[in-house]
Amino acid sequence: MLRQMATIIKSGGKLAGVLFNAPMNADHPPFGGTADEYKTYFDLYFDYSIYETCRNSIDRRMGTEWFIELVRK
């Protein structure tokens, strides 16, 4: 899927979103991961503009969401 995003987004284009930064389910949504794990995927196609813990999560998700803004290589 990440390879497909990289083909859709032009060089210099941006991909932004919120990811879970916590282990969760392996066989059904919501799926989780870690910041380090995500980097192994993104490093192939993107540079990092913003890659940090969300600052405006709701209380029960505080510290478990990761905000990304990536730039297509």
N, C-alpha and C positions, 0 to 999 in steps of 0.2 A: 504494500500500500504506500509506503513512503517513497518508493521509487516512482510510483505513479504520480504522487504529488510533485515530485521533483521534475517530472516531464511536463506537467501542466503549468507550473509556476516558471515564468521567465527568469533568466539570470538577473539578479538584483531585486526580484520580486520578494514579497514578504509572506510568511506563514506565521500566524499568531493564534494563540489559544491557551486553554487551561488544561492541565493534566493532573491526575491524582499522583501525589508523591507519597504513596504508602502501599504496602502489599495488600491486595484485596483478593478478588476471585480469579482463579485461573481458567474456569470453565464457563463463566457467564458474567455479564455486566453487573456492576461496574468493574472494569479491569483496572488494576493498579500497576505501579512500577516505581522506580526510583529515579532521581535526577541523573545519577551515574549511568543507569541502564538506558535511559532515553538518549543520552549523549552518544552511546555506541551506535545508535541508529542514525541520528541527525548528522553526526560528523561527516558522513559520506557525501552529503548533498548541500548542507547549509552551514553558514556562519552564524554566530550568535550576536544578536543585538541586545536582547533582554532574556535572561535565563535565571529566574529567581523565585523564591517563595512568594505566593500571592499576598499582597498587603491588605486586600479588601474582601477576604473570604468571610462568609458568615461564621458565627462563633463556633458552631459544631464542626466546621471543616478547617478552621484556622490551623495552619501548620501542615496540612495534608494536601494542599493544592499548590501546583507549580505553574507560574506564568511564563510563557515563551513568546518571543518575537524573533523569528529566524529570517535570515536573508539567503536566498538561493545563490549558490556559488556560480 
